[in-house]
Amino acid sequence: MKKVLTLVTVVAFAASFTACKKDRTCVCPDDPSDQEFQTGKMSASDAETYCDSWDNWYDNAGQDSDCSLK
């Protein structure tokens, strides 16, 4: 019983370090409406980096679009 409990504890501990990957939505403000697109299955930090990479694509003249996760 002690071995099983130890194994369950190790697995639970290891699982706590894995990133939660799920579909996320990136929103880029663009006149006259916001542009939204799916990032695919990514962790929150990876999706934020991916979303930030779209900032230059949706810049309006003289404005910064600041794409962000929804």
MOPAC internal coordinates of N, CA, C and O (Angstrom, degrees):
PM7 1SCF
backbone

  N    0.0000 0     0.00 0     0.00 0    0    0    0
  C    1.4455 1     0.00 0     0.00 0    1    0    0
  C    1.5300 1   110.77 1     0.00 0    2    1    0
  O    1.2310 1   121.03 1   143.68 1    3    2    1
  N    1.3244 1   115.63 1   -36.32 1    3    2    1
  C    1.4591 1   120.28 1  -178.96 1    5    3    2
  C    1.5278 1   110.86 1   -64.85 1    6    5    3
  O    1.2310 1   120.18 1   142.56 1    7    6    5
  N    1.3526 1   117.25 1   -37.44 1    7    6    5
  C    1.4610 1   121.36 1   178.90 1    9    7    6
  C    1.5272 1   110.97 1   -65.86 1   10    9    7
  O    1.2310 1   120.38 1   139.30 1   11   10    9
  N    1.3155 1   116.88 1   -40.70 1   11   10    9
  C    1.4623 1   121.04 1  -179.99 1   13   11   10
  C    1.5271 1   110.15 1   -64.66 1   14   13   11
  O    1.2310 1   120.45 1   135.28 1   15   14   13
  N    1.3143 1   116.74 1   -44.72 1   15   14   13
  C    1.4521 1   121.11 1   179.25 1   17   15   14
  C    1.5236 1   111.17 1   -63.13 1   18   17   15
  O    1.2310 1   120.23 1   140.14 1   19   18   17
  N    1.3057 1   117.16 1   -39.86 1   19   18   17
  C    1.4657 1   121.58 1   177.31 1   21   19   18
  C    1.5179 1   110.65 1   -64.38 1   22   21   19
  O    1.2310 1   120.18 1   136.79 1   23   22   21
  N    1.3209 1   117.26 1   -43.21 1   23   22   21
  C    1.4553 1   121.82 1   179.12 1   25   23   22
  C    1.5235 1   110.98 1   -63.16 1   26   25   23
  O    1.2310 1   119.89 1   135.63 1   27   26   25
  N    1.3148 1   117.82 1   -44.37 1   27   26   25
  C    1.4653 1   121.99 1   178.52 1   29   27   26
  C    1.5285 1   110.23 1   -62.03 1   30   29   27
  O    1.2310 1   120.13 1   139.28 1   31   30   29
  N    1.3039 1   117.36 1   -40.72 1   31   30   29
  C    1.4619 1   121.53 1   179.17 1   33   31   30
  C    1.5272 1   111.21 1   -64.31 1   34   33   31
  O    1.2310 1   120.28 1   136.72 1   35   34   33
  N    1.3212 1   117.06 1   -43.28 1   35   34   33
  C    1.4649 1   121.21 1   179.45 1   37   35   34
  C    1.5277 1   110.52 1   -64.27 1   38   37   35
  O    1.2310 1   120.02 1   135.97 1   39   38   37
  N    1.3165 1   117.57 1   -44.03 1   39   38   37
  C    1.4682 1   121.22 1   179.40 1   41   39   38
  C    1.5241 1   110.77 1   -63.83 1   42   41   39
  O    1.2310 1   119.74 1   136.31 1   43   42   41
  N    1.3099 1   118.11 1   -43.69 1   43   42   41
  C    1.4682 1   121.51 1   178.81 1   45   43   42
  C    1.5243 1   110.80 1   -63.60 1   46   45   43
  O    1.2310 1   120.19 1   140.16 1   47   46   45
  N    1.3153 1   117.24 1   -39.84 1   47   46   45
  C    1.4575 1   121.42 1   178.84 1   49   47   46
  C    1.5285 1   110.71 1   -64.93 1   50   49   47
  O    1.2310 1   120.16 1   136.21 1   51   50   49
  N    1.3198 1   117.30 1   -43.79 1   51   50   49
  C    1.4685 1   121.32 1   179.16 1   53   51   50
  C    1.5265 1   111.01 1   -65.59 1   54   53   51
  O    1.2310 1   120.12 1   142.29 1   55   54   53
  N    1.3130 1   117.37 1   -37.71 1   55   54   53
  C    1.4611 1   121.37 1  -179.62 1   57   55   54
  C    1.5251 1   111.50 1   -66.13 1   58   57   55
  O    1.2310 1   120.16 1   152.70 1   59   58   57
  N    1.3159 1   117.30 1   -27.30 1   59   58   57
  C    1.4662 1   119.90 1  -179.56 1   61   59   58
  C    1.5209 1   111.92 1   -69.45 1   62   61   59
  O    1.2310 1   119.62 1   162.59 1   63   62   61
  N    1.3396 1   118.33 1   -17.41 1   63   62   61
  C    1.4557 1   121.68 1  -179.95 1   65   63   62
  C    1.5255 1   113.16 1   -92.46 1   66   65   63
  O    1.2310 1   119.59 1   170.88 1   67   66   65
  N    1.3107 1   118.38 1    -9.12 1   67   66   65
  C    1.4576 1   120.57 1   179.84 1   69   67   66
  C    1.5142 1   109.77 1   -81.58 1   70   69   67
  O    1.2310 1   121.00 1   -38.08 1   71   70   69
  N    1.3112 1   115.69 1   141.92 1   71   70   69
  C    1.4607 1   120.99 1  -179.63 1   73   71   70
  C    1.5192 1   110.16 1   -78.05 1   74   73   71
  O    1.2310 1   120.72 1   -37.45 1   75   74   73
  N    1.2950 1   116.23 1   142.55 1   75   74   73
  C    1.4547 1   121.90 1   177.16 1   77   75   74
  C    1.5269 1   107.88 1   -80.46 1   78   77   75
  O    1.2310 1   120.66 1   -72.81 1   79   78   77
  N    1.3272 1   116.34 1   107.19 1   79   78   77
  C    1.4558 1   120.40 1  -179.40 1   81   79   78
  C    1.5142 1   108.88 1   -98.02 1   82   81   79
  O    1.2310 1   121.08 1   -54.38 1   83   82   81
  N    1.3114 1   115.54 1   125.62 1   83   82   81
  C    1.4566 1   120.51 1   176.85 1   85   83   82
  C    1.5174 1   109.34 1  -151.44 1   86   85   83
  O    1.2310 1   120.89 1   -12.81 1   87   86   85
  N    1.3214 1   115.90 1   167.19 1   87   86   85
  C    1.4613 1   120.98 1   177.70 1   89   87   86
  C    1.5125 1   109.01 1   -68.18 1   90   89   87
  O    1.2310 1   120.71 1   -47.54 1   91   90   89
  N    1.3091 1   116.24 1   132.46 1   91   90   89
  C    1.4577 1   121.50 1  -179.73 1   93   91   90
  C    1.5198 1   108.73 1  -127.66 1   94   93   91
  O    1.2310 1   120.41 1   -19.09 1   95   94   93
  N    1.3230 1   116.82 1   160.91 1   95   94   93
  C    1.4557 1   122.54 1  -178.92 1   97   95   94
  C    1.5168 1   110.16 1  -117.18 1   98   97   95
  O    1.2310 1   120.93 1   -49.93 1   99   98   97
  N    1.3208 1   115.83 1   130.07 1   99   98   97
  C    1.4581 1   122.28 1   176.85 1  101   99   98
  C    1.5301 1   107.72 1  -103.65 1  102  101   99
  O    1.2310 1   120.82 1   -45.34 1  103  102  101
  N    1.3300 1   116.04 1   134.66 1  103  102  101
  C    1.4594 1   121.75 1  -179.04 1  105  103  102
  C    1.5251 1   108.43 1  -118.18 1  106  105  103
  O    1.2310 1   121.04 1   -52.64 1  107  106  105
  N    1.3383 1   115.63 1   127.36 1  107  106  105
  C    1.4598 1   121.51 1   177.67 1  109  107  106
  C    1.5281 1   108.29 1  -119.96 1  110  109  107
  O    1.2310 1   120.04 1   -65.27 1  111  110  109
  N    1.3437 1   117.53 1   114.73 1  111  110  109
  C    1.4671 1   119.69 1   178.43 1  113  111  110
  C    1.5273 1   110.30 1   -62.37 1  114  113  111
  O    1.2310 1   120.87 1   -49.83 1  115  114  113
  N    1.3005 1   115.94 1   130.17 1  115  114  113
  C    1.4648 1   121.72 1  -179.81 1  117  115  114
  C    1.5167 1   107.25 1  -150.86 1  118  117  115
  O    1.2310 1   119.97 1   -49.58 1  119  118  117
  N    1.3223 1   117.66 1   130.42 1  119  118  117
  C    1.4607 1   119.98 1   179.65 1  121  119  118
  C    1.5067 1   109.82 1   -71.65 1  122  121  119
  O    1.2310 1   117.89 1   -42.63 1  123  122  121
  N    1.2911 1   121.62 1   137.37 1  123  122  121
  C    1.4682 1   127.72 1     2.59 1  125  123  122
  C    1.5278 1   113.71 1   -90.55 1  126  125  123
  O    1.2310 1   119.44 1   175.39 1  127  126  125
  N    1.3289 1   118.67 1    -4.61 1  127  126  125
  C    1.4658 1   119.14 1  -179.98 1  129  127  126
  C    1.5270 1   109.74 1  -138.67 1  130  129  127
  O    1.2310 1   120.93 1   -14.23 1  131  130  129
  N    1.3294 1   115.84 1   165.77 1  131  130  129
  C    1.4540 1   121.11 1   179.22 1  133  131  130
  C    1.5295 1   110.15 1   -77.88 1  134  133  131
  O    1.2310 1   121.00 1   -34.35 1  135  134  133
  N    1.3156 1   115.68 1   145.65 1  135  134  133
  C    1.4590 1   122.04 1   175.12 1  137  135  134
  C    1.5277 1   107.43 1   -99.07 1  138  137  135
  O    1.2310 1   120.15 1   -50.68 1  139  138  137
  N    1.3176 1   117.31 1   129.32 1  139  138  137
  C    1.4581 1   122.07 1   178.79 1  141  139  138
  C    1.5231 1   109.37 1  -122.38 1  142  141  139
  O    1.2310 1   120.75 1   -38.13 1  143  142  141
  N    1.3389 1   116.17 1   141.87 1  143  142  141
  C    1.4544 1   120.21 1   174.31 1  145  143  142
  C    1.5179 1   109.57 1  -149.46 1  146  145  143
  O    1.2310 1   121.19 1   -26.33 1  147  146  145
  N    1.3331 1   115.33 1   153.67 1  147  146  145
  C    1.4506 1   122.34 1  -179.50 1  149  147  146
  C    1.5272 1   109.81 1   -83.50 1  150  149  147
  O    1.2310 1   120.67 1   -39.70 1  151  150  149
  N    1.3277 1   116.33 1   140.30 1  151  150  149
  C    1.4640 1   120.43 1   178.31 1  153  151  150
  C    1.5162 1   111.64 1   -88.64 1  154  153  151
  O    1.2310 1   119.49 1   163.59 1  155  154  153
  N    1.3143 1   118.58 1   -16.41 1  155  154  153
  C    1.4579 1   121.49 1  -172.28 1  157  155  154
  C    1.5173 1   109.36 1    87.21 1  158  157  155
  O    1.2310 1   119.98 1     4.78 1  159  158  157
  N    1.3010 1   117.64 1  -175.22 1  159  158  157
  C    1.4654 1   121.10 1  -177.83 1  161  159  158
  C    1.5222 1   109.65 1   -75.70 1  162  161  159
  O    1.2310 1   121.16 1   -73.17 1  163  162  161
  N    1.3348 1   115.39 1   106.83 1  163  162  161
  C    1.4611 1   122.72 1  -179.87 1  165  163  162
  C    1.5175 1   109.35 1  -142.54 1  166  165  163
  O    1.2310 1   121.23 1   -22.84 1  167  166  165
  N    1.3239 1   115.25 1   157.16 1  167  166  165
  C    1.4610 1   119.40 1   171.80 1  169  167  166
  C    1.5289 1   107.52 1   -72.78 1  170  169  167
  O    1.2310 1   120.21 1   -15.04 1  171  170  169
  N    1.3092 1   117.20 1   164.96 1  171  170  169
  C    1.4670 1   121.24 1  -177.20 1  173  171  170
  C    1.5251 1   111.28 1   -61.17 1  174  173  171
  O    1.2310 1   120.04 1   137.28 1  175  174  173
  N    1.3160 1   117.54 1   -42.72 1  175  174  173
  C    1.4698 1   119.36 1  -177.97 1  177  175  174
  C    1.5284 1   111.58 1   -68.74 1  178  177  175
  O    1.2310 1   119.78 1   140.65 1  179  178  177
  N    1.3350 1   118.03 1   -39.35 1  179  178  177
  C    1.4608 1   120.84 1   177.43 1  181  179  178
  C    1.5279 1   110.71 1   -66.82 1  182  181  179
  O    1.2310 1   120.21 1   139.81 1  183  182  181
  N    1.3101 1   117.20 1   -40.19 1  183  182  181
  C    1.4613 1   121.20 1   179.67 1  185  183  182
  C    1.5273 1   110.55 1   -66.20 1  186  185  183
  O    1.2310 1   119.99 1   142.54 1  187  186  185
  N    1.3170 1   117.63 1   -37.46 1  187  186  185
  C    1.4653 1   121.19 1   178.09 1  189  187  186
  C    1.5287 1   110.70 1   -63.99 1  190  189  187
  O    1.2310 1   120.46 1   137.27 1  191  190  189
  N    1.3207 1   116.72 1   -42.73 1  191  190  189
  C    1.4700 1   121.43 1   177.76 1  193  191  190
  C    1.5209 1   110.30 1   -63.94 1  194  193  191
  O    1.2310 1   120.39 1   135.72 1  195  194  193
  N    1.3287 1   116.86 1   -44.28 1  195  194  193
  C    1.4627 1   121.72 1   178.74 1  197  195  194
  C    1.5271 1   110.91 1   -61.94 1  198  197  195
  O    1.2310 1   120.83 1   136.58 1  199  198  197
  N    1.3092 1   116.02 1   -43.42 1  199  198  197
  C    1.4633 1   121.20 1  -179.49 1  201  199  198
  C    1.5358 1   110.67 1   -65.10 1  202  201  199
  O    1.2310 1   120.35 1   138.40 1  203  202  201
  N    1.3135 1   116.94 1   -41.60 1  203  202  201
  C    1.4703 1   121.00 1   178.44 1  205  203  202
  C    1.5241 1   111.66 1   -62.79 1  206  205  203
  O    1.2310 1   120.25 1   151.06 1  207  206  205
  N    1.3231 1   117.13 1   -28.94 1  207  206  205
  C    1.4618 1   120.33 1  -179.48 1  209  207  206
  C    1.5325 1   111.97 1   -67.59 1  210  209  207
  O    1.2310 1   120.06 1   163.16 1  211  210  209
  N    1.3276 1   117.48 1   -16.84 1  211  210  209
  C    1.4655 1   121.71 1   179.56 1  213  211  210
  C    1.5246 1   113.22 1   -88.31 1  214  213  211
  O    1.2310 1   119.69 1   175.36 1  215  214  213
  N    1.3312 1   118.19 1    -4.64 1  215  214  213
  C    1.4664 1   120.95 1  -177.14 1  217  215  214
  C    1.5275 1   113.03 1   -52.74 1  218  217  215
  O    1.2310 1   119.29 1   134.64 1  219  218  217
  N    1.3244 1   118.95 1   -45.36 1  219  218  217
  C    1.4629 1   121.57 1  -176.36 1  221  219  218
  C    1.5170 1   112.65 1   -68.82 1  222  221  219
  O    1.2310 1   119.87 1   152.81 1  223  222  221
  N    1.3199 1   117.84 1   -27.19 1  223  222  221
  C    1.4615 1   120.71 1  -179.55 1  225  223  222
  C    1.5171 1   112.22 1   -70.39 1  226  225  223
  O    1.2310 1   120.36 1   148.67 1  227  226  225
  N    1.3313 1   116.91 1   -31.33 1  227  226  225
  C    1.4553 1   119.75 1  -175.51 1  229  227  226
  C    1.5149 1   112.93 1  -108.71 1  230  229  227
  O    1.2310 1   119.67 1  -161.23 1  231  230  229
  N    1.3353 1   118.23 1    18.77 1  231  230  229
  C    1.4634 1   120.88 1   176.17 1  233  231  230
  C    1.5239 1   109.37 1   -69.87 1  234  233  231
  O    1.2310 1   120.85 1   -49.83 1  235  234  233
  N    1.3055 1   115.98 1   130.17 1  235  234  233
  C    1.4540 1   121.21 1   170.37 1  237  235  234
  C    1.5183 1   107.24 1   -86.84 1  238  237  235
  O    1.2310 1   120.36 1   -19.39 1  239  238  237
  N    1.2996 1   116.91 1   160.61 1  239  238  237
  C    1.4660 1   120.38 1  -179.24 1  241  239  238
  C    1.5286 1   109.84 1   -56.38 1  242  241  239
  O    1.2310 1   121.05 1   -61.95 1  243  242  241
  N    1.3257 1   115.60 1   118.05 1  243  242  241
  C    1.4612 1   120.63 1   177.06 1  245  243  242
  C    1.5184 1   114.67 1    79.01 1  246  245  243
  O    1.2310 1   119.41 1  -175.87 1  247  246  245
  N    1.3242 1   118.73 1     4.13 1  247  246  245
  C    1.4622 1   121.00 1  -179.43 1  249  247  246
  C    1.5179 1   109.73 1  -128.67 1  250  249  247
  O    1.2310 1   120.73 1   -29.38 1  251  250  249
  N    1.3296 1   116.20 1   150.62 1  251  250  249
  C    1.4574 1   121.68 1   175.08 1  253  251  250
  C    1.5227 1   107.44 1  -100.17 1  254  253  251
  O    1.2310 1   119.98 1   -49.28 1  255  254  253
  N    1.3235 1   117.65 1   130.72 1  255  254  253
  C    1.4580 1   120.35 1  -173.27 1  257  255  254
  C    1.5396 1   112.87 1   -77.10 1  258  257  255
  O    1.2310 1   119.83 1   146.64 1  259  258  257
  N    1.3163 1   117.93 1   -33.36 1  259  258  257
  C    1.4630 1   122.43 1  -179.64 1  261  259  258
  C    1.5305 1   112.20 1    52.56 1  262  261  259
  O    1.2310 1   120.54 1  -114.81 1  263  262  261
  N    1.3100 1   116.58 1    65.19 1  263  262  261
  C    1.4622 1   121.13 1   174.44 1  265  263  262
  C    1.5186 1   109.32 1   -60.68 1  266  265  263
  O    1.2310 1   120.61 1   -36.36 1  267  266  265
  N    1.3205 1   116.44 1   143.64 1  267  266  265
  C    1.4640 1   120.41 1  -178.86 1  269  267  266
  C    1.5211 1   110.38 1  -148.60 1  270  269  267
  O    1.2310 1   120.92 1   -17.42 1  271  270  269
  N    1.3162 1   115.84 1   162.58 1  271  270  269
  C    1.4672 1   120.74 1   176.86 1  273  271  270
  C    1.5150 1   110.19 1   -74.31 1  274  273  271
  O    1.2310 1   121.40 1   -37.08 1  275  274  273
  N    1.2983 1   114.92 1   142.92 1  275  274  273
  C    1.4669 1   120.83 1   178.61 1  277  275  274
  C    1.4893 1   109.88 1   -88.35 1  278  277  275
  O    1.2310 1   120.10 1   180.00 1  279  278  277

